[in-house]
Amino acid sequence: MLTITQINYIRELYFLEGKTYAQISGMTGKNYRTVKRYIEMDDFNEQKHKASRPNKTDELRPIIRGW
């Protein structure tokens, strides 16, 4: 995760100075995909949630409680 200062610098290079992803990647030393992700990101407060999976022991709990 980059700091807000780093993200703003990357976005300024792209939007204000017209640099390409590859140029920004070379200048900052960050991966091309990282640069692209932060340039294309609109909402920085977005939380990604993992899909909840059922617990493996849920099937066995009633049997164990019965003992």
C-alpha positions as CSV (number, residue, x, y, z in Angstrom):
1,M,0.0,0.0,0.0
2,L,1.3,3.4,-1.0
3,T,1.0,6.5,1.1
4,I,-1.3,9.3,0.1
5,T,1.7,11.4,-0.8
6,Q,3.0,8.8,-3.2
7,I,-0.4,8.2,-4.7
8,N,-0.9,12.0,-5.3
9,Y,2.6,12.2,-6.9
10,I,1.8,9.4,-9.3
11,R,-1.6,10.9,-10.2
12,E,0.0,14.3,-10.7
13,L,2.6,12.9,-13.1
14,Y,-0.1,11.3,-15.1
15,F,-2.9,13.9,-15.2
16,L,-0.9,17.1,-15.0
17,E,2.3,16.3,-16.7
18,G,1.0,13.7,-19.2
19,K,3.5,10.9,-18.4
20,T,2.7,7.4,-19.4
21,Y,2.4,4.4,-17.0
22,A,5.8,3.2,-18.1
23,Q,7.5,6.5,-17.6
24,I,5.9,6.9,-14.1
25,S,6.9,3.4,-13.2
26,G,10.5,4.1,-14.2
27,M,10.6,7.4,-12.3
28,T,9.1,6.1,-9.1
29,G,10.5,2.6,-9.1
30,K,7.0,1.2,-8.6
31,N,5.6,-1.7,-10.6
32,Y,3.7,-0.9,-13.7
33,R,0.5,-2.6,-12.4
34,T,0.7,-0.6,-9.2
35,V,1.0,2.7,-11.1
36,K,-2.0,1.7,-13.3
37,R,-4.1,0.7,-10.3
38,Y,-3.7,4.0,-8.5
39,I,-4.2,6.1,-11.6
40,E,-7.4,4.3,-12.5
41,M,-8.7,4.2,-8.9
42,D,-11.6,6.7,-8.2
43,D,-12.7,5.8,-4.7
44,F,-9.8,5.5,-2.2
45,N,-12.1,4.5,0.7
46,E,-13.3,1.4,-1.1
47,Q,-13.0,-1.7,1.1
48,K,-12.7,-5.1,-0.5
49,H,-14.4,-7.8,1.4
50,K,-13.5,-11.4,1.2
51,A,-16.3,-13.8,0.4
52,S,-17.4,-15.6,3.5
53,R,-17.0,-19.3,3.5
54,P,-18.7,-21.8,5.8
55,N,-16.7,-23.1,8.6
56,K,-15.6,-26.8,8.1
57,T,-16.6,-27.6,11.6
58,D,-20.2,-26.3,11.2
59,E,-21.4,-29.8,10.1
60,L,-19.8,-31.5,13.1
61,R,-20.9,-29.1,15.8
62,P,-24.4,-30.6,16.4
63,I,-22.8,-34.1,16.7
64,I,-20.2,-33.0,19.1
65,R,-22.7,-31.1,21.2
66,G,-24.8,-34.2,21.4
67,W,-21.9,-36.2,22.9
